Amino acid sequence: MKILSIETSCDETAAAIISKELQNDHITILSNVVASSFALHSKTGGIVPEIAAREQLKFIIPVIEKAIENCLPTEEGKLKIENLDAIAVTVGPGLIGSLLIGIETAKTLAYIWKKPIIPVNHLLGHIYANFIQTTNHKQLTINFPALALLVSGGHTDLVLLKSHTEFKWIGGTLDDAAGEAFDKIGRLLDLPYPGGPSIEKVSKKGVIGSFVFPRPMIGSKDFNFSFSGLKAAVAREIIKLEKLNEQQVADISKATQNSIIQVLIRKTVKAAKEYNVKSILLGGGVAANQKLKEKMYSQLSTLNLQLHVPPAHLCTDNAVMIGAYAAFHYKPILWKNITANPQLYFN
């Protein structure tokens, strides 16, 4: 099965072609193209929706053309449009202008090429980045039931997957997501956008114990998260210090990262035990954080649980993950019934 997938939920414009083998669960990347307007958003310290959509209008056709042109040959030879089995596209959640660009393009191609079209939930796509096999990341078999921790700029969620067709949302953020907290605290520290990678980088020079910040809801009985209190605590400390030197920025970054990671791991481990899962899956941009991966591996090593983490370039937004989800959930609908849903959640 070969799928052309399109992802335009935020500021990236991405297209990919994936192949799924019928005899196993492996997803192979045949091409993967991502164009980003990151340079423009870094100047404003965050994403400006109108700028993102305008850039995507320029990128969308060239990106799709490049994905087709760069597609690796298969047993059938060089890819031809007639060899595509379907088109997959992100329908939400995301920025309405950005979503529409990808969706309308996918609908047009589906109509012209007479191809089935599969709508994909962006959040579930992040989870299915774990089912992709790459040259340096040979996919191990993922055993169910599995627990997915989705951590990104807009979402922090725990999802129980009993199978490919049965899943249950068991907890999420009540306010700021983990990635959002990183971004906001990064701005408070005057670090480059996005805040997560910047905080991770400078935290390497930080001294443990120089600052201690709250770990919101770490002991709550549910599986929900809240990071707005952490952001407020960091802001108060920065105001108190008035002018930060380089070492203080590093120390605050280290303490911030430790607080967020401790909460994420504690909740994940608690949920894994309660639901007796066999695998843990990470997804979303924050899943690329090296310290989070190291700490999670360390915690799970004694619990006989498999930890699956996508390669860093598949943690951030991409079209490969959209195609991966579509390959496991081949449920095409009429192109005219595909609509954007910016508020789409887990369903």
C-alpha positions in Angstrom: 0.0 0.0 0.0 1.3 3.4 -1.0 -0.1 6.7 0.4 0.6 10.3 -0.4 0.1 12.2 2.9 -0.2 16.0 3.5 0.3 17.8 6.8 -0.4 21.6 7.2 -1.8 21.9 10.7 0.5 24.7 11.9 3.5 26.4 10.3 5.1 23.4 8.5 4.0 22.4 4.9 4.8 18.7 4.6 4.2 15.9 2.1 5.4 12.3 2.2 4.9 9.0 0.5 4.8 5.9 2.7 4.5 2.2 2.1 3.0 -0.4 4.4 3.8 -4.0 4.0 0.7 -6.2 4.1 2.4 -9.0 6.1 3.6 -6.8 9.1 3.1 -3.4 10.8 6.2 -1.7 9.3 5.8 1.6 7.7 8.6 2.5 5.2 9.3 6.1 4.2 9.6 6.5 0.4 9.9 10.3 0.5 9.6 13.0 3.1 9.5 16.7 2.4 9.0 19.5 5.0 9.0 23.2 4.3 8.8 25.6 7.3 8.2 29.3 7.9 10.2 28.9 11.2 12.6 31.8 10.3 9.7 34.2 10.1 8.1 33.1 13.4 11.3 33.1 15.3 11.4 36.9 14.8 8.0 37.3 16.6 8.7 34.6 19.3 5.7 32.6 18.2 3.6 31.5 15.3 1.5 34.2 13.5 -1.3 32.2 11.8 -1.7 34.6 8.8 2.0 34.4 8.0 2.0 30.6 8.3 -1.0 30.3 5.9 0.5 32.7 3.4 3.8 30.7 3.3 1.9 27.4 3.0 0.1 28.7 -0.1 3.5 29.2 -1.7 4.9 25.9 -0.5 2.1 23.3 -0.9 2.4 22.5 -4.6 6.2 22.5 -4.8 6.4 20.3 -1.6 4.0 17.7 -3.1 5.8 17.7 -6.4 9.1 17.2 -4.6 7.7 14.3 -2.5 6.6 12.6 -5.7 9.8 13.3 -7.6 12.0 12.1 -4.7 10.0 9.0 -4.0 12.3 5.9 -3.8 11.7 3.3 -6.5 9.9 0.1 -5.5 9.4 -3.2 -7.2 7.1 -1.4 -9.6 9.8 1.0 -10.5 9.6 4.8 -10.3 6.4 6.0 -8.7 3.5 6.8 -11.0 0.4 8.5 -9.8 -1.6 5.4 -10.7 0.5 3.4 -8.2 -0.8 5.5 -5.3 -3.5 3.8 -3.3 -4.8 6.8 -1.4 -4.2 10.4 -0.2 -4.2 11.2 3.5 -4.5 14.7 5.0 -4.6 16.3 8.4 -8.1 17.6 9.2 -7.4 18.9 12.7 -6.6 20.1 15.2 -4.7 23.1 14.1 -4.9 26.6 12.6 -7.9 26.9 10.4 -6.2 28.8 7.6 -3.3 26.3 7.5 -5.6 23.2 7.7 -7.7 24.5 4.8 -4.7 24.8 2.5 -3.7 21.2 3.0 -7.3 19.9 2.9 -8.4 21.7 -0.2 -5.2 20.7 -2.0 -5.8 17.0 -1.0 -9.4 17.1 -2.1 -8.5 18.6 -5.5 -5.9 15.9 -6.1 -8.2 13.2 -5.0 -10.9 14.4 -7.4 -8.5 14.8 -10.4 -6.5 11.6 -9.8 -9.6 9.6 -8.7 -8.0 8.5 -5.5 -9.6 7.7 -2.1 -9.0 10.3 0.6 -8.4 9.6 4.3 -8.9 12.2 7.0 -6.4 12.1 9.8 -6.4 13.4 13.4 -3.0 15.2 13.8 -2.7 14.1 17.4 -3.1 10.4 16.6 -0.6 10.9 13.8 2.0 11.8 16.3 1.4 8.6 18.1 1.8 6.6 14.9 5.2 8.1 14.3 6.3 5.2 16.5 5.3 2.7 13.8 7.7 4.1 11.2 10.8 2.2 10.2 13.9 4.3 9.2 17.4 3.5 8.2 18.7 4.3 11.7 15.6 3.4 13.6 14.4 -0.2 13.0 10.9 -0.5 14.4 10.4 -3.2 17.0 7.1 -4.8 17.4 4.8 -2.7 19.6 2.8 -4.8 22.0 -0.7 -3.9 23.1 -2.1 -2.6 25.3 0.2 0.5 24.9 0.2 3.9 26.6 1.0 6.9 24.5 2.3 10.2 26.1 1.8 13.0 23.6 3.8 16.1 24.5 3.8 19.1 22.2 3.4 22.8 22.1 -0.4 22.6 22.3 -1.0 19.2 23.9 0.0 17.0 26.8 -2.1 13.9 26.8 -2.1 10.2 27.9 -3.9 7.8 25.6 -4.4 4.1 26.2 -4.3 2.0 23.0 -5.8 -1.4 23.5 -5.4 -2.1 19.7 -5.1 -0.2 16.5 -8.9 0.3 16.5 -9.6 0.8 20.2 -8.1 3.7 22.2 -9.1 5.8 25.2 -8.0 9.2 26.4 -7.2 9.0 30.1 -5.8 12.4 30.9 -4.5 15.7 29.6 -3.5 19.2 30.4 -6.0 21.5 32.2 -4.2 24.6 31.0 -0.7 25.1 29.5 0.8 22.1 27.7 4.4 21.1 28.4 5.6 22.5 25.1 3.7 25.7 25.7 5.2 26.1 29.2 8.7 25.6 27.7 7.9 28.3 25.1 6.5 30.8 27.6 9.3 30.3 30.1 11.8 30.6 27.2 10.5 34.0 26.4 10.7 35.0 30.1 14.4 34.0 30.0 14.9 35.9 26.6 15.9 32.6 24.9 15.4 32.0 21.2 12.1 30.5 20.0 11.1 27.7 20.3 11.7 27.6 24.0 11.9 23.8 24.5 15.1 23.2 22.5 16.7 26.4 23.8 16.0 25.5 27.5 17.3 22.0 26.9 20.5 23.4 25.4 21.3 26.0 28.1 20.2 23.7 30.9 23.3 21.5 30.3 25.3 24.2 32.1 22.9 24.5 34.9 23.6 23.5 38.5 21.1 21.1 40.1 19.4 22.6 43.2 20.2 26.2 42.4 16.4 26.7 41.9 13.5 24.4 42.8 10.2 24.9 41.2 6.8 23.3 41.7 5.9 20.1 40.0 2.2 20.8 39.4 -0.3 17.9 40.1 2.5 15.4 40.4 0.7 13.7 43.3 -2.9 14.0 42.0 -5.0 10.8 41.8 -5.9 11.4 38.1 -3.8 11.6 35.0 -4.2 15.2 34.2 -1.5 17.9 33.9 -1.1 21.6 34.6 1.9 23.7 33.9 0.6 27.3 34.3 1.6 27.3 38.0 5.2 26.4 37.0 5.3 29.2 34.5 4.0 31.7 37.2 6.6 30.4 39.7 9.4 31.0 37.3 8.1 34.4 36.4 8.1 35.4 40.1 11.7 34.2 40.5 12.8 36.2 37.5 11.1 39.4 38.7 12.7 38.9 42.1 16.2 38.6 40.6 15.6 41.6 38.3 18.5 41.0 36.0 19.7 37.5 35.2 23.2 36.5 34.4 24.1 33.6 32.1 24.5 31.1 34.9 21.2 32.0 36.4 19.5 31.5 33.1 21.1 28.0 32.8 20.1 27.2 36.4 16.5 28.2 35.9 16.3 26.3 32.7 17.6 23.2 34.4 15.1 23.5 37.2 12.3 24.1 34.8 13.1 21.1 32.6 13.5 18.9 35.7 10.1 19.9 37.0 8.3 19.2 33.7 10.0 15.9 33.1 9.4 14.7 36.6 5.7 15.3 36.2 5.5 13.7 32.8 7.3 10.6 33.9 5.5 10.2 37.3 2.0 10.4 35.6 3.1 8.1 32.7 4.5 5.4 35.0 1.4 5.6 37.3 -0.9 5.1 34.3 1.2 2.3 32.9 0.9 0.4 36.2 -2.8 1.0 36.6 -3.6 -0.1 33.1 -1.1 -2.9 33.0 0.3 -1.9 29.6 3.2 -3.6 27.7 4.5 -0.6 25.8 5.0 3.1 26.2 4.9 5.4 23.1 6.2 9.0 23.1 5.0 11.5 20.5 5.1 15.2 19.8 7.8 17.8 19.6 8.8 17.6 23.3 9.5 13.8 22.8 12.7 14.9 21.0 14.0 16.2 24.4 17.0 14.0 25.1 16.8 14.3 28.9 13.1 13.2 28.8 14.0 10.1 26.9 17.0 9.3 29.2 14.9 9.7 32.3 12.0 7.7 30.8 14.3 4.8 29.8 15.8 4.8 33.3 12.4 4.7 35.0 10.9 2.0 32.7 14.0 -0.3 32.8 12.9 -1.9 36.0 9.2 -2.3 35.0 9.8 -4.7 32.0 8.1 -2.1 29.7 9.1 -1.3 26.1 9.7 2.4 25.4 9.2 3.5 21.8 10.4 7.0 20.7 10.4 8.2 17.1 13.6 9.7 15.7 13.8 13.5 16.5 12.9 14.6 13.0 9.6 12.5 13.2 8.7 14.0 16.6 8.0 17.4 15.1 5.2 17.9 12.6 5.7 15.9 9.4 3.5 14.1 6.8 5.0 10.7 7.3 3.2 10.2 10.6 -0.1 11.2 8.9 0.5 8.5 6.3 1.4 6.0 8.9 -1.9 6.5 10.8 -3.9 6.3 7.5 -2.2 3.0 6.6 -3.4 1.4 9.8 -6.9 3.1 9.6 -7.8 2.8 5.9 -11.2 4.5 6.1 -11.5 6.7 3.0 -14.6 9.0 2.7 -15.9 11.1 -0.2 -13.6 14.0 -1.0 -16.6 16.4 -0.8 -17.2 15.4 2.9 -13.7 16.2 4.1 -13.8 19.4 6.3 -11.3 21.2 8.6 -11.9 20.9 12.3 -9.5 23.2 14.2 -10.8 22.0 17.6 -10.6 18.3 16.8 -9.5 16.2 19.8 -9.4 12.5 20.4 -12.3 10.6 18.9 
